[in-house]
Amino acid sequence: MIIDQELISGRFDPNLRDGFIEFEGELGNGTMFLQLDAYTSFIRMKEAASTVGLSLIIVSAFRGFEKQKELWESKWTGATPLEGLEFLDQHADPLAKARKIMEYTAPPGFSRHHWGTEIDINSVEPDFFDTEFGQRTYQWLQYNAPYFGYCQTYNAFNPDRPFGFQEEKWHWSYKPLSYPIWSAQMKQFDHQLVHPFLGVEAVQKIGLLDYVRNVNHCPEIE
């Protein structure tokens, strides 16, 4: 796996990138991409979960820079209404707006979904994981996902992860590939290597590195 700025920032075509595989989403959400090892390991995990009556479905996988930019700017402009974002208008304080959006959405160029190592499973709505099926699924993933190389990237805040993006029970990372990419990102991190998007100046001021650095890597299975 070649780790370069194009991979880290999602500025590439996965059709043309070695190591990526194309597959069809199960919910009618079209073609998706992941790195091959991440995908094959997920399939093994999916099959294991099915033996106990659980269904694991990828609802989001690789997202390139432009797609992440579209998601971010939709929230920045208020086109995508979000709970608790009443202040999202053209006159809102940019720093407050950026912090609020970054509770759950990474700025374009800094989403781990750029790497083809991250998947969102079953739903990106927190309420889903309050249902009986959602609770059973999350509990199974907590115990079993590490055996397939997967780690919950954004776990609940704790002494080891005191800051950053909010908990996401749906977001799981294929650690054998994502950790080396994250490590390279940390070594090369430069606030000036930010491609333009709405709100970029605010993002550069609020400690973006702390968000990117404070993630859960999961302990090794002994």
C-alpha positions in Angstrom: 0.0 0.0 0.0 1.4 3.4 -1.1 0.6 6.1 1.5 0.7 9.5 -0.2 -1.1 12.8 0.2 -3.6 11.8 -2.4 -4.7 8.8 -0.3 -4.7 10.7 2.9 -6.8 13.5 1.5 -9.1 11.5 -0.7 -8.1 13.3 -3.9 -8.0 10.2 -6.2 -10.2 8.0 -8.3 -10.7 4.6 -6.5 -11.3 3.0 -9.9 -7.6 3.8 -10.7 -6.1 3.1 -7.3 -4.3 -0.2 -6.7 -5.8 -2.2 -3.9 -9.3 -0.9 -4.1 -12.4 -3.1 -4.9 -15.8 -2.0 -6.2 -18.9 -3.6 -4.8 -22.7 -2.9 -4.8 -24.4 -1.5 -1.7 -27.1 -3.7 -0.3 -29.6 -0.8 0.3 -29.8 0.4 -3.3 -27.2 3.1 -2.6 -25.2 2.3 -5.6 -21.5 1.4 -6.1 -19.1 1.5 -3.2 -15.4 1.1 -2.8 -13.0 -0.2 -0.1 -9.5 -1.4 0.1 -9.6 -5.1 -0.8 -8.4 -6.4 2.6 -10.9 -4.3 4.5 -13.7 -5.6 2.3 -12.8 -9.3 2.5 -12.4 -9.0 6.3 -15.8 -7.3 6.6 -17.4 -10.2 4.6 -16.0 -12.7 7.0 -17.3 -10.6 9.9 -20.7 -10.3 8.3 -20.9 -14.1 7.8 -20.0 -14.6 11.5 -22.6 -12.2 12.7 -25.3 -13.9 10.5 -24.8 -17.2 12.5 -26.3 -15.4 15.6 -29.1 -13.7 13.7 -27.4 -10.4 13.1 -27.2 -8.5 9.8 -24.3 -6.2 9.1 -24.8 -3.9 6.2 -22.3 -1.2 4.9 -24.2 2.0 4.6 -21.1 4.1 3.8 -17.6 3.2 2.8 -15.0 5.2 0.7 -15.8 8.9 0.3 -13.6 11.1 -1.8 -12.6 14.7 -1.2 -15.4 16.1 -3.4 -18.1 14.0 -1.8 -17.0 15.0 1.7 -16.8 18.6 0.6 -20.4 18.3 -0.6 -21.5 16.9 2.8 -19.6 19.5 4.8 -20.8 22.5 2.7 -24.4 21.4 2.8 -24.2 21.6 6.6 -22.1 24.8 6.5 -24.7 26.6 4.5 -27.7 25.1 6.4 -29.0 23.2 3.4 -28.8 20.1 5.6 -30.7 20.8 8.8 -29.2 19.2 11.9 -30.5 19.0 15.4 -29.1 21.7 17.6 -27.8 23.8 14.7 -30.3 26.6 14.9 -27.5 29.2 14.5 -26.5 27.8 11.1 -27.0 30.8 8.9 -24.8 33.2 6.9 -24.2 35.3 10.0 -23.3 32.6 12.5 -20.0 32.7 14.3 -17.7 30.7 12.0 -15.7 29.0 14.8 -18.9 27.9 16.6 -20.4 26.6 13.4 -17.3 24.6 12.5 -17.1 23.1 16.0 -20.7 22.1 15.9 -20.5 20.5 12.4 -17.3 18.7 13.5 -19.1 16.9 16.3 -19.9 14.3 13.6 -18.5 15.4 10.3 -14.8 15.7 9.4 -13.8 18.5 7.0 -13.0 17.5 3.5 -9.5 16.2 3.2 -9.5 14.9 6.8 -12.2 12.2 6.8 -10.9 8.7 7.5 -13.5 7.6 4.9 -11.0 8.9 2.3 -8.8 5.9 2.9 -11.0 3.0 2.0 -10.5 1.5 5.4 -13.6 2.8 7.2 -17.2 1.6 7.1 -20.5 2.8 8.6 -22.6 -0.2 9.7 -26.4 -0.4 9.5 -27.2 3.2 10.3 -25.6 6.5 11.0 -28.4 7.6 13.3 -27.6 7.2 17.0 -31.2 6.3 17.8 -30.8 3.0 15.8 -28.3 1.8 18.4 -30.9 2.4 21.2 -33.2 -0.2 19.6 -33.0 -3.8 20.8 -31.5 -4.9 17.4 -29.1 -2.0 17.4 -27.9 -2.8 21.0 -27.4 -6.4 20.1 -25.5 -5.5 17.0 -23.2 -3.0 18.8 -22.5 -5.4 21.7 -21.6 -8.1 19.2 -19.3 -5.7 17.3 -17.6 -4.6 20.5 -16.6 -8.1 21.3 -16.1 -9.6 17.9 -15.0 -6.9 15.5 -11.4 -6.8 16.7 -11.0 -10.5 15.7 -11.6 -9.3 12.1 -9.3 -6.3 12.4 -12.0 -3.8 13.0 -12.0 -1.1 15.6 -14.6 1.5 16.7 -12.8 4.7 15.6 -14.9 7.1 17.7 -15.7 5.5 21.0 -17.1 7.3 24.1 -14.9 10.0 25.5 -12.5 8.7 28.2 -9.1 9.5 29.6 -7.5 8.0 26.5 -9.8 10.0 24.1 -10.8 13.1 25.9 -11.6 15.2 22.9 -12.5 15.1 19.2 -15.4 13.8 17.2 -18.4 12.5 19.1 -19.0 8.8 19.7 -20.1 6.9 16.6 -21.2 3.4 17.2 -21.6 2.8 13.5 -18.1 3.8 12.4 -15.6 0.9 12.3 -12.1 1.1 11.0 -9.9 -1.7 9.5 -6.9 -1.2 11.7 -4.2 -3.1 9.8 -4.5 -0.6 7.0 -5.9 2.5 8.7 -3.3 2.8 11.5 -0.3 3.1 9.1 -2.2 5.8 7.1 -3.2 7.7 10.3 0.5 7.5 11.5 1.7 8.9 8.2 -1.0 11.6 8.4 0.3 12.6 11.9 3.9 12.8 10.7 3.0 14.9 7.7 0.3 17.0 9.3 0.3 20.6 8.1 -2.6 23.0 8.5 -1.5 24.6 5.2 -2.2 21.4 3.3 -5.9 22.1 3.3 -7.7 22.3 0.0 -10.4 25.1 -0.3 -13.9 24.6 1.0 -16.5 26.7 2.8 -15.4 27.4 6.3 -11.8 26.4 5.8 -10.4 29.4 7.7 -12.5 28.5 10.8 -11.4 24.9 10.6 -7.7 25.9 10.5 -8.2 27.9 13.7 -9.9 25.4 16.0 -7.3 22.8 16.6 -8.0 20.4 13.7 -5.0 18.3 14.7 -6.6 17.5 18.0 -9.7 16.1 16.3 -7.6 13.9 13.9 -5.2 12.7 16.7 -7.8 11.8 19.3 -9.2 8.5 18.0 -9.5 5.1 19.4 -7.0 2.5 18.1 -8.2 -0.5 20.2 -5.8 -2.6 22.1 -4.3 -5.6 20.4 -6.0 -8.9 21.0 -3.8 -11.2 23.1 
